[in-house]
Amino acid sequence: MWMKKRLSRVYDNLKRLGMKATVKQGDGRYPQQWCGEQQFDRILLDAPCSATGVIRRHPDIKWLRRDRDIAELAQLQAEILNATWLHLKPGGTLVYATCSILPEENQQQITAFLARTPDAVLSETGTPEKPGRQNLPGAEDGDGFFYAKLIKK
């Protein structure tokens, strides 16, 4: 149910902005099941995460999350990142994003990915020591989120 609402919002935003895009729903660990061998110029990977960046609006998150949840989410994020990378064309851009403020899901995830993926380059977002950009909750009344822009050689 929540996925239908979320996809509906994506379509509404595309229409409102006068943009066109192909939107696919599927298990990110197995993109070949819903896009075959197709490769893309750009991929936005809004990874499933702990949602710690939205605790201000959803305080129950701090009571619902456990340490093991974070480790499981980090593993899932790595699997999805690895799988979707295979569908990015050389010279293409992948933006990895979460609504988390935890390093395990953000900077550490990108650092590990760059170490195991020789054709990935961090672009415009951070430094090798601190990859990506982290916005903390409360800045301008916004939620916390992270993103990193990766280019495929």
SULRALIN-V18690 format. One record per helix or strand of 2 or more residues. SS is the DSSP state (H for helix, E for strand). FROM is the first residue (numbers start at 0). LEN is the number of residues. If there is no record, write none. Layout:
ss=<SS;SS>
from=<FROM;FROM>
len=<LEN;LEN>
This chain:
ss=<H;H;H;E;H;H;H;E;H;H;E;E;H;E>
from=<1;27;31;39;51;60;66;87;102;106;119;132;138;144>
len=<16;3;4;7;3;4;19;11;3;10;3;3;3;8>
